[in-house]
């Protein structure tokens, strides 16, 4: 669904009323405000919407490129919500999870934080970014849940082993392995970068996209003319996989 950003109110799905633990994955890897990272304002709306129907534990979880601590980023971004627990990927217990596809594209297993597996409802909240001509949307936002120390030596900021396999294929495998329930793309503005993560151009869009992560990325990419090649790979894989 597409909403006008100025009128957006988050209405939590009814299933959240039965959840004991809701995990929100923002984009918080840099101490630079929206649109580089997820805004405090939209997180506040999401938390408020959850609290209207549920007393579930609410967790914020993210990690930084290269494996540095995330808490200074949370502080810089104002993520100081009452009754919300902030967590760092690097401090979690990591569990190796099998890719449920009968034939993975490139990654048969992923190391993921155990708290993801023990949460009842999972939400990815991503700012709208286009990096080197390619969309960074709600599924790409899941990438920083992976412990960078497991996938490279840090020479390129972490995760270099996965990038070498082909990021579009890795995202496809990740989508099926980490079945997030909801994707939210914060598209009041579009951040356009040529590779520098905190520097780029900003365009006004005035929208919020909400839906299942594949569907929401597809809707945003089509509505805004953004390239996201992994969506075609996901569609092909879905043909032989019951989600």
C-alpha positions as CSV (number, residue, x, y, z in Angstrom):
1,X,0.0,0.0,0.0
2,X,1.1,3.6,-0.7
3,X,0.4,6.4,1.7
4,X,1.0,10.1,1.7
5,X,3.9,10.6,4.1
6,X,2.2,13.7,5.6
7,X,-0.9,11.6,6.5
8,X,0.7,8.3,7.5
9,X,-0.5,6.5,10.6
10,X,0.7,3.1,11.3
11,X,-2.0,0.5,12.0
12,X,-0.5,-2.7,13.3
13,X,-1.9,-5.8,11.7
14,X,-4.3,-7.8,14.0
15,X,-1.8,-10.6,14.3
16,X,0.5,-8.3,16.3
17,X,-2.1,-8.4,19.1
18,X,-1.1,-12.0,19.8
19,X,2.7,-11.4,19.6
20,X,4.9,-11.6,22.6
21,X,7.9,-10.1,20.9
22,X,8.0,-7.7,17.9
23,X,11.4,-7.0,16.3
24,X,11.9,-3.8,14.3
25,X,14.9,-3.6,12.0
26,X,15.7,0.0,11.2
27,X,18.6,1.3,9.0
28,X,20.8,2.8,11.7
29,X,24.4,2.1,10.6
30,X,25.6,5.7,10.4
31,X,25.2,8.7,12.8
32,X,23.5,10.7,10.1
33,X,19.8,11.5,10.1
34,X,17.1,10.6,7.5
35,X,17.2,10.0,4.6
36,X,20.6,8.2,5.2
37,X,19.0,6.3,8.1
38,X,15.5,5.5,9.3
39,X,14.0,8.5,10.9
40,X,13.0,8.6,14.6
41,X,9.6,9.9,13.6
42,X,8.5,6.9,11.6
43,X,9.8,4.5,14.3
44,X,7.8,6.5,16.8
45,X,4.6,6.0,14.7
46,X,5.3,2.3,14.3
47,X,5.8,1.8,18.0
48,X,2.7,3.8,18.8
49,X,0.7,1.7,16.4
50,X,1.9,-1.5,18.0
51,X,1.2,-0.2,21.5
52,X,-2.4,0.5,20.6
53,X,-3.1,-3.2,20.2
54,X,-0.3,-5.1,22.0
55,X,1.8,-5.1,25.1
56,X,4.5,-7.2,23.4
57,X,8.2,-6.6,24.0
58,X,9.5,-4.3,21.2
59,X,13.1,-4.7,20.1
60,X,15.2,-2.6,17.8
61,X,18.0,-4.5,16.2
62,X,20.8,-3.4,13.8
63,X,24.5,-3.7,13.1
64,X,27.2,-1.5,11.6
65,X,29.3,-2.1,8.5
66,X,32.6,-3.5,9.7
67,X,31.2,-4.7,13.0
68,X,31.6,-1.5,15.2
69,X,29.1,-0.9,18.1
70,X,25.7,0.3,17.0
71,X,24.7,2.0,20.3
72,X,26.5,5.3,19.5
73,X,24.4,5.3,16.3
74,X,21.2,4.8,18.2
75,X,22.1,7.6,20.5
76,X,23.0,10.0,17.6
77,X,19.7,9.2,15.8
78,X,17.6,9.7,19.0
79,X,16.4,6.1,19.3
80,X,15.5,6.5,22.9
81,X,11.9,5.2,23.0
82,X,10.4,4.2,26.4
83,X,9.8,0.4,26.9
84,X,11.8,-0.4,23.7
85,X,14.9,-2.5,24.0
86,X,17.8,-1.6,21.6
87,X,20.1,-4.4,20.6
88,X,23.4,-4.8,18.6
89,X,23.8,-7.5,16.1
90,X,27.4,-8.1,17.2
91,X,26.4,-8.8,20.7
92,X,23.8,-11.4,19.8
93,X,24.2,-15.2,19.8
94,X,24.4,-16.2,16.1
95,X,22.6,-19.2,14.8
96,X,23.3,-20.9,11.4
97,X,20.0,-21.2,9.6
98,X,19.4,-23.3,6.5
99,X,18.1,-21.6,3.3
100,X,14.7,-23.3,2.8
101,X,15.0,-23.2,-1.0
102,X,15.5,-26.7,-2.4
103,X,18.4,-25.2,-4.4
104,X,19.9,-22.0,-3.0
105,X,21.2,-19.5,-5.5
106,X,24.5,-18.9,-3.8
107,X,24.2,-19.1,0.0
108,X,22.9,-22.4,1.5
109,X,23.0,-21.2,5.1
110,X,23.2,-17.8,6.9
111,X,24.4,-16.8,10.3
112,X,21.7,-14.7,11.9
113,X,21.0,-13.3,15.4
114,X,19.0,-15.8,17.5
115,X,16.7,-13.0,18.6
116,X,15.3,-12.8,15.1
117,X,14.3,-16.4,15.3
118,X,12.7,-16.0,18.7
119,X,10.6,-13.0,17.7
120,X,6.9,-13.4,16.7
121,X,6.6,-10.5,14.3
122,X,9.4,-8.9,12.2
123,X,9.3,-5.5,10.6
124,X,11.9,-4.0,8.2
125,X,11.9,-0.2,8.1
126,X,14.1,1.3,5.4
127,X,14.8,4.7,4.1
128,X,14.5,5.0,0.3
129,X,18.0,4.8,-1.2
130,X,19.4,4.4,-4.7
131,X,23.1,3.5,-4.6
132,X,25.0,3.4,-7.9
133,X,21.7,3.2,-9.7
134,X,20.3,0.3,-7.7
135,X,17.5,0.4,-5.1
136,X,18.2,-0.2,-1.4
137,X,14.8,-1.1,-0.1
138,X,13.2,-3.2,2.6
139,X,15.0,-6.5,1.7
140,X,18.4,-4.9,1.4
141,X,17.8,-3.5,4.8
142,X,18.0,-7.0,6.2
143,X,21.6,-7.3,5.1
144,X,23.0,-5.6,8.2
145,X,21.5,-8.3,10.4
146,X,24.2,-10.6,9.2
147,X,27.4,-10.5,11.4
148,X,30.0,-8.8,9.1
149,X,32.8,-10.7,11.0
150,X,31.5,-14.0,9.6
151,X,31.5,-12.9,6.0
152,X,34.8,-11.0,5.4
153,X,37.9,-9.5,6.8
154,X,36.6,-5.9,7.1
155,X,38.8,-4.6,4.2
156,X,35.7,-3.3,2.5
157,X,33.6,-2.6,5.5
158,X,32.3,-6.1,6.1
159,X,30.3,-8.6,4.1
160,X,32.7,-8.6,1.2
161,X,32.5,-12.4,0.8
162,X,28.7,-12.1,0.2
163,X,29.1,-9.2,-2.3
164,X,31.6,-11.2,-4.2
165,X,28.9,-13.9,-4.7
166,X,26.6,-11.4,-6.3
167,X,24.4,-9.2,-4.2
168,X,21.2,-9.8,-6.1
169,X,21.5,-13.6,-5.6
170,X,22.4,-13.2,-2.0
171,X,19.4,-11.0,-1.4
172,X,17.2,-13.6,-3.0
173,X,18.5,-16.3,-0.7
174,X,18.2,-14.0,2.3
175,X,14.6,-13.1,1.6
176,X,13.6,-16.8,1.8
177,X,15.8,-17.5,4.8
178,X,14.6,-14.5,6.9
179,X,10.9,-14.3,6.3
180,X,10.1,-10.9,7.6
181,X,6.4,-10.2,8.0
182,X,6.3,-6.5,7.0
183,X,8.4,-4.1,5.0
184,X,8.1,-0.3,5.3
185,X,9.9,2.0,2.9
186,X,10.2,5.5,4.2
187,X,10.0,7.5,1.0
188,X,9.3,11.0,2.0
189,X,12.6,11.6,0.3
190,X,14.9,9.6,-2.0
191,X,18.6,9.5,-1.2
192,X,20.8,9.0,-4.3
193,X,24.4,8.0,-3.8
194,X,27.2,7.0,-6.1
195,X,28.7,4.8,-3.4
196,X,29.5,7.1,-0.5
197,X,27.0,5.9,2.2
198,X,26.4,9.3,3.9
199,X,26.8,11.7,0.9
200,X,24.5,12.1,-2.0
201,X,21.6,14.0,-3.6
202,X,18.1,14.1,-2.1
203,X,14.8,14.2,-4.0
204,X,11.3,14.7,-2.6
205,X,8.9,11.8,-2.9
206,X,6.3,12.3,-0.1
207,X,5.3,8.6,0.1
208,X,5.4,5.7,2.6
209,X,5.1,2.1,1.2
210,X,3.9,-0.7,3.4
211,X,3.5,-4.4,2.7
212,X,5.1,-7.8,2.6
213,X,8.8,-7.2,1.9
214,X,8.8,-8.6,-1.7
215,X,5.5,-6.9,-2.6
216,X,6.5,-3.5,-1.0
217,X,9.9,-3.5,-2.8
218,X,8.2,-4.3,-6.1
219,X,5.5,-1.6,-5.6
220,X,8.1,1.0,-4.7
221,X,10.5,0.1,-7.5
222,X,7.7,0.2,-10.1
223,X,6.1,3.4,-8.8
224,X,9.4,5.3,-8.7
225,X,11.3,3.7,-11.5
226,X,14.0,2.1,-9.4
227,X,16.1,-0.8,-10.5
228,X,15.9,-3.9,-8.2
229,X,17.1,-6.9,-10.1
230,X,16.7,-9.3,-7.2
231,X,12.9,-9.0,-7.4
232,X,13.0,-11.0,-10.7
233,X,15.1,-13.7,-9.1
234,X,12.7,-13.9,-6.1
235,X,9.8,-14.2,-8.5
236,X,11.5,-17.1,-10.3
237,X,12.4,-18.8,-7.0
238,X,8.8,-18.4,-5.7
239,X,7.4,-20.5,-8.5
240,X,8.8,-23.6,-6.8
241,X,8.5,-22.6,-3.2
242,X,5.5,-22.3,-1.0
243,X,5.9,-19.2,1.2
